[in-house]
């Protein structure tokens, strides 16, 4: 039998090089980990189906008074402490000082979301986001440290999937300051977990697992006291095996942090390479059942991804502040640079988009707190859209600052000028387009959910393996679904000029969102009909579908938040309406461009050209340069199971 023909559970489970996994197996592993039930309404899911249900997000959800009181009290203390810290210390030393971490621990930062019964603060997602904004504004490495610990590290999966005993054992130390990490990626395994090579082999007595493997890019792994590790359990008597999740103590025998990685940004991040050699992990440290690891990871990320929008919003707010102050101070040709149209356009984009970013974060967090909506798509959209838009904001700030934008803060200070780390924020933000699902992976993940109803309706029409008879039967079934669904996309509230009148000047934008939601659903249907089973390979088309929905979600969030602010404070609400209006106008231009590119693009040309590039047809184009990386090592490092031969570079701050 070929590898592709061998059932997953029968493949030999040996640690070492990444497993060979066929395209079908990789897809099956991903599908098995998906949460397929929709037992709560989702605003974003309905948006992609052409159903703009504003009632799901308006009136804008609000935090409970008690949550606000406790959250504001904590934020006041956190703000006072953060004002004593100098982020440039982290930038110079490439390390977060231990005393800072101790200070955060004493404030309860590592237990913001841990329930009070386990020693945490038990604050809401909304105030967790506000805390991340504050911490990340000191230095983005701090935001990465706190979010890696609390959004995807030990506290969240244990809180969601742990037994009472596991919660009692692991949550108190997490809340007290035991830094944690999440270990999934391997040297040759990124977004394709079907190829995972790390193993957790049951011991003969059935009381433990022996963990072997190497994990790459272990954020917080260098200083972690507890880690969540994903490893493949071989199928065995009494167990189904599969990728499983384990809580492992950082000082367990057999664990070695072999390297502390360095990056273009986030210079204080404690990210490493961790080797496990015959690490004994008690059975009671396994989260959920064998084979539940990926499902646990993906479910944790449903709300965990909101940490990225929080740190992005903080960065955007800082960029806006610096752009405003500099554009007022700097004079060229007799006027402040902000008065010149070229810079004014950038200032408008930064201000309007910052409002949109905070609106998306606030709405998503409050929906998560309410618990009555399914926000898996909303959180994914928030992560995707925020990381892309904030990168553009930072790039515009560097351009507004000119040469000073490219100069380091220390260099500016040495010349006697204000130390503005614009180039640093650009470097630090770049990772957010990769963290917790790259933009390309997020496009595919969200597209899978967005077209779920179509795939369910199409059945075997969307299967590359179905025969003609099966496809014929599926066509009959699909026609019944679309006969009812398509007519609903013809007209809606967006066609009535008086709809959403309570939003005043923003009503026209909500009407646009409603009309465009129906148009988006129709275009998705056309794509489904045209490509059927091959739709998944039209990643350019799917990416644009997702990006249109992201813009519509952001527009709706901005309008809802502006109306809430106007209700609470008419004076601020008036300016919020101005910001929301400008944001929607800019967003509409982006949406119109994306629609145009759905069917008028260079996708086919790009694929052909890329294939020629991969076939080395254009290597002559690469001549005339020196490649400094040549001969420095393999593209992907190989590893073999066994005891580490490297020095352990792990450390503890307490």
Secondary structure as the mmCIF struct_conf table of DSSP 4:
data_model
#
loop_
_struct_conf.conf_type_id
_struct_conf.id
_struct_conf.beg_label_comp_id
_struct_conf.beg_label_asym_id
_struct_conf.beg_label_seq_id
_struct_conf.end_label_comp_id
_struct_conf.end_label_asym_id
_struct_conf.end_label_seq_id
HELX_RH_3T_P HELX_RH_3T_P1 UNK A 3 UNK A 5
BEND BEND1 UNK A 6 UNK A 6
HELX_RH_3T_P HELX_RH_3T_P2 UNK A 8 UNK A 10
BEND BEND2 UNK A 11 UNK A 11
BEND BEND3 UNK A 15 UNK A 17
HELX_LH_PP_P HELX_LH_PP_P1 UNK A 18 UNK A 20
HELX_RH_AL_P HELX_RH_AL_P1 UNK A 23 UNK A 33
BEND BEND4 UNK A 34 UNK A 34
BEND BEND5 UNK A 40 UNK A 40
STRN STRN1 UNK A 41 UNK A 41
HELX_RH_AL_P HELX_RH_AL_P2 UNK A 43 UNK A 48
TURN_TY1_P TURN_TY1_P1 UNK A 49 UNK A 50
HELX_RH_3T_P HELX_RH_3T_P3 UNK A 54 UNK A 56
TURN_TY1_P TURN_TY1_P2 UNK A 57 UNK A 57
BEND BEND6 UNK A 59 UNK A 59
HELX_LH_PP_P HELX_LH_PP_P2 UNK A 60 UNK A 61
HELX_RH_AL_P HELX_RH_AL_P3 UNK A 65 UNK A 82
TURN_TY1_P TURN_TY1_P3 UNK A 83 UNK A 84
HELX_RH_AL_P HELX_RH_AL_P4 UNK A 87 UNK A 93
TURN_TY1_P TURN_TY1_P4 UNK A 94 UNK A 94
BEND BEND7 UNK A 95 UNK A 95
HELX_RH_AL_P HELX_RH_AL_P5 UNK A 98 UNK A 107
TURN_TY1_P TURN_TY1_P5 UNK A 108 UNK A 108
HELX_RH_3T_P HELX_RH_3T_P4 UNK A 109 UNK A 111
BEND BEND8 UNK A 112 UNK A 114
HELX_RH_3T_P HELX_RH_3T_P5 UNK A 116 UNK A 118
TURN_TY1_P TURN_TY1_P6 UNK A 119 UNK A 119
BEND BEND9 UNK A 120 UNK A 120
HELX_RH_AL_P HELX_RH_AL_P6 UNK A 125 UNK A 138
HELX_RH_AL_P HELX_RH_AL_P7 UNK A 140 UNK A 150
TURN_TY1_P TURN_TY1_P7 UNK A 151 UNK A 151
BEND BEND10 UNK A 152 UNK A 153
HELX_RH_AL_P HELX_RH_AL_P8 UNK A 154 UNK A 161
HELX_RH_AL_P HELX_RH_AL_P9 UNK A 164 UNK A 176
TURN_TY1_P TURN_TY1_P8 UNK A 177 UNK A 177
STRN STRN2 UNK A 180 UNK A 183
STRN STRN3 UNK A 186 UNK A 186
TURN_TY1_P TURN_TY1_P9 UNK A 187 UNK A 188
STRN STRN4 UNK A 189 UNK A 189
BEND BEND11 UNK A 190 UNK A 191
HELX_RH_3T_P HELX_RH_3T_P6 UNK A 193 UNK A 195
STRN STRN5 UNK A 199 UNK A 202
HELX_LH_PP_P HELX_LH_PP_P3 UNK A 203 UNK A 203
TURN_TY1_P TURN_TY1_P10 UNK A 204 UNK A 205
BEND BEND12 UNK A 206 UNK A 207
STRN STRN6 UNK A 208 UNK A 219
TURN_TY1_P TURN_TY1_P11 UNK A 220 UNK A 223
BEND BEND13 UNK A 225 UNK A 225
STRN STRN7 UNK A 226 UNK A 233
HELX_LH_PP_P HELX_LH_PP_P4 UNK A 234 UNK A 235
STRN STRN8 UNK A 236 UNK A 236
TURN_TY1_P TURN_TY1_P12 UNK A 237 UNK A 238
STRN STRN9 UNK A 239 UNK A 239
STRN STRN10 UNK A 242 UNK A 249
TURN_TY1_P TURN_TY1_P13 UNK A 250 UNK A 251
BEND BEND14 UNK A 252 UNK A 252
TURN_TY1_P TURN_TY1_P14 UNK A 253 UNK A 254
STRN STRN11 UNK A 255 UNK A 260
BEND BEND15 UNK A 264 UNK A 265
TURN_TY1_P TURN_TY1_P15 UNK A 267 UNK A 268
STRN STRN12 UNK A 271 UNK A 282
HELX_RH_3T_P HELX_RH_3T_P7 UNK A 283 UNK A 285
STRN STRN13 UNK A 286 UNK A 287
BEND BEND16 UNK A 288 UNK A 289
TURN_TY1_P TURN_TY1_P16 UNK A 290 UNK A 291
HELX_RH_AL_P HELX_RH_AL_P10 UNK A 293 UNK A 304
TURN_TY1_P TURN_TY1_P17 UNK A 305 UNK A 305
HELX_RH_AL_P HELX_RH_AL_P11 UNK A 306 UNK A 329
STRN STRN14 UNK A 331 UNK A 332
TURN_TY1_P TURN_TY1_P18 UNK A 333 UNK A 334
STRN STRN15 UNK A 335 UNK A 336
HELX_RH_3T_P HELX_RH_3T_P8 UNK A 337 UNK A 339
BEND BEND17 UNK A 340 UNK A 340
HELX_RH_AL_P HELX_RH_AL_P12 UNK A 341 UNK A 370
BEND BEND18 UNK A 372 UNK A 372
STRN STRN16 UNK A 373 UNK A 373
HELX_RH_AL_P HELX_RH_AL_P13 UNK A 376 UNK A 401
TURN_TY1_P TURN_TY1_P19 UNK A 402 UNK A 402
HELX_RH_AL_P HELX_RH_AL_P14 UNK A 403 UNK A 406
BEND BEND19 UNK A 407 UNK A 407
HELX_RH_AL_P HELX_RH_AL_P15 UNK A 409 UNK A 414
TURN_TY1_P TURN_TY1_P20 UNK A 415 UNK A 416
BEND BEND20 UNK A 417 UNK A 417
HELX_RH_AL_P HELX_RH_AL_P16 UNK A 422 UNK A 429
HELX_RH_3T_P HELX_RH_3T_P9 UNK A 430 UNK A 433
TURN_TY1_P TURN_TY1_P21 UNK A 434 UNK A 436
BEND BEND21 UNK A 437 UNK A 437
HELX_RH_AL_P HELX_RH_AL_P17 UNK A 439 UNK A 450
TURN_TY1_P TURN_TY1_P22 UNK A 451 UNK A 451
HELX_RH_AL_P HELX_RH_AL_P18 UNK A 452 UNK A 458
HELX_RH_3T_P HELX_RH_3T_P10 UNK A 459 UNK A 462
TURN_TY1_P TURN_TY1_P23 UNK A 464 UNK A 465
HELX_RH_AL_P HELX_RH_AL_P19 UNK A 468 UNK A 485
HELX_RH_3T_P HELX_RH_3T_P11 UNK A 486 UNK A 489
BEND BEND22 UNK A 490 UNK A 490
HELX_RH_3T_P HELX_RH_3T_P12 UNK A 493 UNK A 495
BEND BEND23 UNK A 496 UNK A 496
TURN_TY1_P TURN_TY1_P24 UNK A 497 UNK A 500
HELX_RH_3T_P HELX_RH_3T_P13 UNK A 501 UNK A 506
HELX_RH_AL_P HELX_RH_AL_P20 UNK A 507 UNK A 531
HELX_RH_3T_P HELX_RH_3T_P14 UNK A 532 UNK A 537
HELX_RH_AL_P HELX_RH_AL_P21 UNK A 539 UNK A 568
HELX_RH_AL_P HELX_RH_AL_P22 UNK A 570 UNK A 599
BEND BEND24 UNK A 600 UNK A 602
HELX_RH_AL_P HELX_RH_AL_P23 UNK A 603 UNK A 614
TURN_TY1_P TURN_TY1_P25 UNK A 615 UNK A 618
HELX_RH_3T_P HELX_RH_3T_P15 UNK A 619 UNK A 622
BEND BEND25 UNK A 624 UNK A 624
TURN_TY1_P TURN_TY1_P26 UNK A 628 UNK A 631
BEND BEND26 UNK A 632 UNK A 632
BEND BEND27 UNK A 635 UNK A 636
BEND BEND28 UNK A 641 UNK A 642
BEND BEND29 UNK A 646 UNK A 646
HELX_LH_PP_P HELX_LH_PP_P5 UNK A 647 UNK A 648
#
